[in-house]
Amino acid sequence: MSTYKINNEQLTLIKEKPFKLEKEIQNIVEKNLQTLLGLDFIKTEFSIGSFRIDSLAFDSEKKSFVIIEYKRDKNFSVIDQGYAYLSLMLNNKAEFILEYNESKSGTLKRNDVDWSQSKVVFVSPNFTTYQKEAINFKDLPIELWEIKRFTNDTLSFEQIVNRSSKESIKTVSNSETITTVSEEIKVYSEQDHLENIEDDFLNIYAEIKEFLLSFGEDITIYPKKKTIGFKIGGKVFCDIIMQNKGIRLFLNAKKGTLKDPEGITRDVSEVGHWGNGAYEVRFPLKNDTEIDYVFNLLRQTINKNKE
């Protein structure tokens, strides 16, 4: 896709400005981890034994560690390298927790981490067709992100999504490392949360989802262990918990910032819950017309998170 600058109805081609070194990519990503991936930066060049991890990050939403690797060359296997790093993590949990606590002056404990949601992120200006096809499994804890820099001081950062397959990596690989890692790490999907749910609540979820996605490509679905999250700009603005007898919708906004004259929301600012924010809406609603009122609350929440 070509990109142009418009000046008095005249178009000027914006050219790519290639990165000369992997370190350039690493510096940009590490300094903007929250903006790009919604992650907390922990350590650069984190070494364990003979392994060196480019960037170590932490996902506060999932309570899990994320390993980030940067590549300019194309001659590497994302599967083999990704699972090698995940195996390293699972076999050295104490070292990862120690690094977190030293970096964040925290008191993170082993049981505070959800190791099952760990993942590896590869960042590169380009991935080969083979590498893109290699991640076409439903349960792969590996992500590919393409980063490009342009001459007009802009940057693109886009995930390669190729999860059309319903096949598991475990069914096509005899690797002992993959088998061992897969026993502990679980990639959660939207469908995992929708199984065994009554049709009435599936229909309500479909309505909410359609409404949220209508706001454009900035809205992405972010399945987690306990919730289905919806993100905008890398930040989760609402979480949905699907239950057999209802739906719990959490709105990520501070107490007192949403206009709710009907009092349909519940204040959960001081109550432990899986979702984000101070507001909860529970389904079923009192009547069908209240769904539009909920949509207004969601619209407010999206605008708050855009700010």
C-alpha positions as CSV (number, residue, x, y, z in Angstrom):
1,M,0.0,0.0,0.0
2,S,1.3,3.4,-1.0
3,T,0.9,6.4,1.3
4,Y,0.9,10.0,0.1
5,K,1.0,13.5,1.6
6,I,-1.6,15.9,0.3
7,N,-0.5,19.5,-0.3
8,N,-2.9,21.8,-2.3
9,E,-4.4,18.7,-3.9
10,Q,-1.0,17.5,-5.0
11,L,0.3,14.1,-3.8
12,T,3.8,13.4,-2.6
13,L,4.8,9.8,-2.0
14,I,5.9,9.1,1.6
15,K,8.8,6.6,1.4
16,E,9.8,4.1,3.9
17,K,12.9,4.9,6.0
18,P,14.4,1.5,6.8
19,F,16.0,0.7,10.1
20,K,19.7,0.1,9.9
21,L,20.1,-1.7,13.1
22,E,17.9,-3.9,15.3
23,K,18.8,-1.7,18.2
24,E,16.9,1.2,16.6
25,I,13.7,-0.8,16.6
26,Q,14.4,-2.0,20.2
27,N,14.9,1.6,21.5
28,I,11.6,2.8,19.9
29,V,9.5,-0.1,21.2
30,E,11.0,-0.1,24.7
31,K,10.4,3.6,25.2
32,N,6.8,3.2,23.9
33,L,5.7,-0.2,25.2
34,Q,2.5,1.0,26.8
35,T,1.5,2.9,23.7
36,L,2.3,0.1,21.3
37,L,1.5,-3.1,23.2
38,G,-0.1,-2.0,26.5
39,L,2.8,-3.6,28.4
40,D,5.0,-2.5,31.3
41,F,8.7,-2.4,30.6
42,I,10.9,-4.5,32.9
43,K,14.4,-5.1,31.5
44,T,16.5,-4.7,28.4
45,E,19.0,-7.4,27.4
46,F,17.8,-9.8,30.2
47,S,20.3,-12.7,30.4
48,I,19.8,-16.2,31.8
49,G,22.5,-18.7,31.2
50,S,23.4,-18.7,27.5
51,F,20.1,-16.9,26.5
52,R,19.7,-13.2,26.1
53,I,16.2,-11.8,25.9
54,D,16.0,-8.4,24.0
55,S,13.2,-7.0,26.1
56,L,11.3,-8.3,29.1
57,A,7.8,-6.9,29.7
58,F,4.8,-7.6,32.0
59,D,1.2,-7.6,31.0
60,S,-0.7,-6.2,34.1
61,E,-4.0,-7.2,32.5
62,K,-3.1,-10.8,32.3
63,K,-0.6,-10.8,35.2
64,S,1.9,-12.5,32.9
65,F,5.4,-12.0,31.5
66,V,6.0,-11.2,27.8
67,I,9.3,-11.8,26.0
68,I,10.0,-9.4,23.0
69,E,12.5,-10.1,20.3
70,Y,13.6,-7.8,17.4
71,K,14.6,-9.1,14.0
72,R,15.9,-7.6,10.8
73,D,17.0,-10.8,9.2
74,K,14.5,-13.3,7.9
75,N,16.4,-16.6,8.5
76,F,14.9,-17.7,11.8
77,S,12.1,-19.9,12.9
78,V,9.5,-18.1,15.0
79,I,8.1,-21.4,16.3
80,D,11.4,-22.9,17.5
81,Q,12.8,-19.7,18.9
82,G,9.5,-18.7,20.5
83,Y,9.0,-22.0,22.3
84,A,12.7,-22.1,23.4
85,Y,12.2,-18.7,25.2
86,L,8.9,-19.9,26.8
87,S,10.6,-23.0,28.0
88,L,13.4,-20.9,29.4
89,M,10.9,-18.8,31.3
90,L,8.9,-21.7,32.8
91,N,12.2,-23.3,34.0
92,N,13.4,-20.1,35.6
93,K,10.3,-18.5,37.1
94,A,12.2,-17.2,40.2
95,E,14.7,-15.3,38.1
96,F,11.9,-13.5,36.2
97,I,10.1,-12.6,39.4
98,L,13.3,-11.3,40.9
99,E,14.0,-9.1,37.9
100,Y,10.4,-7.7,38.1
101,N,10.7,-6.9,41.8
102,E,14.1,-5.3,41.4
103,S,13.0,-3.2,38.4
104,K,9.6,-2.2,39.9
105,S,10.5,-2.2,43.6
106,G,7.6,-4.6,43.9
107,T,6.7,-7.7,45.9
108,L,5.5,-9.9,43.1
109,K,5.3,-13.6,44.1
110,R,5.2,-16.7,42.0
111,N,1.5,-17.3,42.7
112,D,0.7,-13.7,41.6
113,V,1.8,-14.5,38.0
114,D,-0.5,-16.3,35.6
115,W,2.2,-18.3,33.8
116,S,-0.4,-19.9,31.5
117,Q,-0.8,-16.6,29.6
118,S,2.9,-16.0,28.9
119,K,3.8,-15.2,25.3
120,V,6.6,-14.2,23.0
121,V,6.3,-11.2,20.6
122,F,8.6,-10.8,17.6
123,V,9.0,-7.4,16.1
124,S,10.5,-6.9,12.6
125,P,10.1,-4.6,9.6
126,N,9.2,-7.7,7.5
127,F,8.3,-11.3,8.0
128,T,8.5,-13.9,5.3
129,T,5.4,-15.7,4.0
130,Y,6.7,-18.9,5.6
131,Q,6.9,-17.1,9.0
132,K,3.4,-15.7,8.7
133,E,2.0,-19.1,7.8
134,A,3.9,-20.7,10.7
135,I,1.7,-18.9,13.3
136,N,-1.5,-20.2,11.8
137,F,-2.6,-22.2,14.8
138,K,-5.4,-21.5,17.2
139,D,-3.3,-22.0,20.4
140,L,0.1,-20.4,19.6
141,P,1.5,-18.1,22.3
142,I,3.5,-16.2,19.7
143,E,2.7,-12.9,18.0
144,L,4.3,-11.2,15.0
145,W,4.3,-7.4,14.7
146,E,5.6,-5.5,11.7
147,I,7.1,-2.1,12.3
148,K,7.9,0.4,9.6
149,R,9.4,4.0,9.7
150,F,8.7,6.6,7.1
151,T,10.4,9.8,5.9
152,N,7.7,12.1,7.3
153,D,8.5,11.0,10.9
154,T,5.6,8.5,11.2
155,L,5.6,4.9,12.2
156,S,3.3,2.0,11.5
157,F,3.0,-0.9,13.9
158,E,0.7,-3.8,12.8
159,Q,0.1,-7.3,14.1
160,I,0.2,-10.1,11.6
161,V,-3.0,-12.0,12.3
162,N,-3.3,-15.4,10.7
163,R,-5.4,-17.5,13.0
164,S,-7.9,-18.9,10.5
165,S,-6.8,-22.5,11.4
166,K,-8.7,-24.5,14.0
167,E,-5.7,-26.8,14.3
168,S,-3.6,-27.1,17.4
169,I,0.2,-26.8,17.3
170,K,0.2,-29.9,19.5
171,T,-1.3,-32.1,16.8
172,V,1.4,-31.3,14.2
173,S,4.5,-31.2,16.2
174,N,6.5,-33.9,18.0
175,S,8.8,-31.4,19.7
176,E,9.3,-32.2,23.3
177,T,9.7,-28.5,24.1
178,I,6.4,-27.6,22.5
179,T,4.6,-30.5,24.2
180,T,6.0,-29.5,27.6
181,V,5.3,-25.7,27.2
182,S,1.8,-26.4,25.9
183,E,1.0,-28.3,29.1
184,E,1.3,-25.1,31.1
185,I,0.6,-22.2,28.6
186,K,-2.9,-21.8,27.3
187,V,-4.0,-19.3,24.6
188,Y,-7.5,-18.2,25.3
189,S,-9.9,-17.4,22.5
190,E,-13.2,-15.6,22.3
191,Q,-14.9,-18.9,21.6
192,D,-13.6,-20.3,24.9
193,H,-15.9,-17.9,26.8
194,L,-19.0,-18.6,24.6
195,E,-19.3,-22.3,25.1
196,N,-22.3,-23.6,27.0
197,I,-23.9,-20.1,27.2
198,E,-27.6,-19.8,26.7
199,D,-28.7,-18.4,23.3
200,D,-30.3,-15.3,24.9
201,F,-27.0,-14.2,26.3
202,L,-25.1,-15.1,23.2
203,N,-27.4,-12.8,21.3
204,I,-26.8,-10.0,23.8
205,Y,-23.1,-10.4,23.5
206,A,-23.3,-10.3,19.7
207,E,-25.2,-7.0,20.0
208,I,-22.6,-5.5,22.3
209,K,-19.7,-6.8,20.1
210,E,-21.3,-5.4,16.9
211,F,-21.8,-2.0,18.6
212,L,-18.2,-1.8,19.8
213,L,-16.6,-2.9,16.5
214,S,-18.7,-0.3,14.7
215,F,-16.3,2.3,16.1
216,G,-13.6,1.2,13.6
217,E,-10.4,-0.7,13.3
218,D,-9.0,0.8,16.5
219,I,-11.3,-1.5,18.5
220,T,-9.8,-5.0,19.0
221,I,-10.9,-8.1,20.9
222,Y,-8.6,-9.2,23.7
223,P,-9.6,-12.6,25.2
224,K,-8.1,-13.3,28.6
225,K,-8.4,-16.2,31.1
226,K,-11.5,-14.8,32.8
227,T,-12.9,-12.2,30.5
228,I,-13.3,-11.0,26.9
229,G,-11.6,-7.6,26.8
230,F,-12.1,-4.9,24.2
231,K,-9.2,-2.6,23.5
232,I,-8.7,0.8,22.0
233,G,-5.2,2.2,21.4
234,G,-3.7,-0.7,23.3
235,K,-5.8,-0.1,26.4
236,V,-8.7,-2.3,27.6
237,F,-11.8,-0.1,28.0
238,C,-14.3,-2.8,28.9
239,D,-14.4,-6.4,30.0
240,I,-17.2,-9.0,29.5
241,I,-17.7,-12.0,31.7
242,M,-20.0,-14.6,30.2
243,Q,-22.0,-16.7,32.6
244,N,-24.7,-19.3,32.2
245,K,-27.3,-17.1,33.7
246,G,-26.1,-13.7,32.8
247,I,-23.4,-11.3,31.6
248,R,-21.3,-9.0,33.6
249,L,-19.9,-5.9,31.8
250,F,-17.2,-3.8,33.4
251,L,-16.5,-0.3,32.2
252,N,-12.9,1.0,32.6
253,A,-13.6,4.5,33.9
254,K,-12.9,6.1,37.2
255,K,-15.7,6.5,39.7
256,G,-17.9,9.5,39.1
257,T,-16.7,10.1,35.5
258,L,-19.6,8.5,33.6
259,K,-23.1,10.0,33.3
260,D,-25.6,7.4,34.6
261,P,-28.8,9.2,35.6
262,E,-30.8,6.0,35.6
263,G,-28.3,4.4,38.1
264,I,-28.1,1.2,36.0
265,T,-24.4,0.7,36.9
266,R,-23.0,-0.8,40.1
267,D,-20.1,0.8,41.8
268,V,-17.3,-1.8,42.0
269,S,-14.4,0.7,42.7
270,E,-13.8,-0.9,46.0
271,V,-14.8,-4.4,45.2
272,G,-12.5,-7.1,43.9
273,H,-13.4,-8.1,40.3
274,W,-11.8,-9.6,37.2
275,G,-12.6,-6.6,34.9
276,N,-11.2,-3.1,34.8
277,G,-12.8,0.1,36.1
278,A,-15.3,1.3,38.6
279,Y,-18.6,0.4,36.8
280,E,-20.4,-2.8,36.3
281,V,-23.6,-3.6,34.3
282,R,-25.3,-6.9,34.8
283,F,-27.5,-8.7,32.3
284,P,-30.3,-9.5,31.9
285,L,-31.6,-5.9,32.1
286,K,-35.0,-4.9,33.4
287,N,-36.3,-4.4,29.9
288,D,-35.0,-4.6,26.3
289,T,-35.0,-0.8,25.7
290,E,-32.2,-0.4,28.3
291,I,-29.6,-1.8,25.8
292,D,-29.4,1.6,24.1
293,Y,-28.7,3.2,27.5
294,V,-25.9,0.7,28.0
295,F,-24.6,1.6,24.5
296,N,-24.4,5.2,25.6
297,L,-22.4,4.2,28.7
298,L,-20.0,2.3,26.4
299,R,-19.7,5.3,24.1
300,Q,-18.8,7.4,27.1
301,T,-16.2,4.8,28.2
302,I,-14.6,4.7,24.8
303,N,-14.3,8.5,24.7
304,K,-12.7,8.5,28.2
305,N,-10.1,5.9,27.2
306,K,-9.4,7.8,23.9
307,E,-8.5,10.8,26.1
